[in-house]
């Protein structure tokens, strides 16, 4: 069984600002297990660093107003295709991300306001029947 993990949680510098979100609890959880690292934004070719994006009226829009929904959703579809024949125990995804957020995402106003909801990768994984875990749940 493999674990799908947001690459930034394992220290990959793929965050919008060029940094990472290394999470020791996630690293400890996956130690000794087979891991598939993913970053839908990087896979979509948005660059590192890149302009932040949020979900605005159901579409991924960056802070400059560019609609990047199709490229990101294409990357999400590619990830789902890549794992379709894998035995995936669970996916551990970055909290609040517009792609990976599991319980909450930013509201689309670029003001830091959170709303209940899931990012596009998290939602696609849940809809496909995968067990999806918010990384912060491992910290508790």
C-alpha positions in Angstrom: 0.0 0.0 0.0 1.2 3.5 -0.9 0.5 6.9 0.6 -0.1 9.9 -1.6 1.4 13.0 0.1 1.5 16.7 -0.8 5.1 17.2 -1.7 5.5 20.4 0.2 4.8 18.5 3.5 7.9 16.4 2.9 10.1 19.4 2.4 9.9 19.9 -1.4 10.2 23.6 -2.3 7.0 23.7 -4.4 4.9 26.1 -2.4 3.5 29.2 -4.1 6.3 31.3 -2.5 9.1 28.9 -3.4 9.2 27.4 0.1 7.8 24.2 1.7 5.6 23.2 4.5 7.7 20.4 6.0 5.6 18.6 8.6 7.5 16.3 11.0 4.3 14.4 11.9 3.7 13.6 8.3 7.4 12.6 7.7 7.2 10.3 10.8 3.9 8.8 9.6 5.2 7.9 6.2 8.7 6.8 7.3 9.4 3.3 5.9 6.4 3.3 3.6 6.0 3.8 -0.1 5.1 7.4 -0.9 3.8 9.1 -4.0 4.6 12.8 -3.7 2.3 15.2 -5.6 2.0 18.9 -6.2 -0.8 19.7 -8.6 0.2 23.3 -9.1 3.8 22.4 -10.1 2.5 19.6 -12.3 0.2 22.1 -14.0 3.3 24.1 -14.9 2.4 27.2 -12.8 6.0 27.7 -11.8 7.8 27.9 -8.4 7.3 30.5 -7.1 3.9 31.5 -8.5 1.1 33.9 -8.0 -1.2 32.6 -5.2 -4.5 31.2 -6.2 -7.9 30.6 -4.6 -11.2 29.1 -5.5 -13.4 31.9 -6.8 -17.0 30.9 -7.8 -15.8 27.3 -8.2 -12.9 28.1 -10.4 -9.2 28.5 -9.6 -8.1 32.1 -10.1 -4.8 33.6 -9.2 -4.4 36.9 -7.3 -3.7 38.7 -10.6 -7.1 37.5 -11.9 -5.9 34.9 -14.3 -8.1 31.8 -14.7 -5.9 28.8 -14.2 -8.7 26.3 -13.5 -8.2 24.2 -16.7 -4.5 23.7 -16.2 -4.8 22.7 -12.5 -7.8 20.4 -13.1 -5.8 18.8 -15.9 -3.0 18.1 -13.4 -5.5 16.7 -10.9 -6.8 14.4 -13.7 -3.3 13.3 -14.5 -2.6 12.5 -10.8 -5.8 10.4 -10.6 -4.8 8.6 -13.8 -1.3 7.9 -12.4 -2.6 6.3 -9.3 -5.6 4.4 -10.7 -3.7 1.1 -10.7 -2.0 1.7 -7.3 -3.1 0.5 -4.0 -3.4 3.7 -2.1 -3.9 3.5 1.7 -4.6 7.2 2.0 -3.7 10.7 0.9 -2.2 13.2 3.3 -2.7 16.7 2.0 -1.8 20.2 2.9 -4.4 22.1 5.0 -6.2 25.0 3.4 -4.6 24.7 0.0 -6.9 25.5 -3.0 -5.8 22.1 -4.4 -5.0 20.0 -1.3 -7.2 21.5 1.5 -9.3 18.8 3.0 -11.6 20.6 5.5 -11.2 24.3 4.7 -10.0 26.6 1.9 -9.6 30.3 1.5 -12.8 32.0 0.4 -11.6 33.5 -2.9 -11.3 37.1 -1.7 -7.5 36.8 -1.1 -8.1 38.2 2.4 -7.1 35.2 4.4 -10.7 34.3 5.2 -11.3 30.5 5.5 -14.5 28.7 4.6 -15.5 25.0 4.9 -14.7 23.1 1.7 -12.0 21.1 -0.1 -9.4 21.9 -2.7 -9.8 20.4 -6.2 -7.4 17.5 -5.7 -8.8 16.7 -2.3 -12.3 16.7 -3.6 -11.4 14.6 -6.7 -9.7 12.0 -4.4 -12.7 11.9 -2.1 -15.1 11.6 -5.0 -13.0 8.7 -6.3 -13.3 6.9 -3.0 -9.8 7.5 -1.5 -9.3 8.1 2.2 -8.1 11.7 2.5 -6.4 13.1 5.6 -5.7 16.7 6.5 -2.0 16.9 7.5 -3.0 18.8 10.6 -4.9 15.8 11.8 -1.6 14.0 12.2 -0.3 16.7 14.4 -2.9 16.1 17.1 
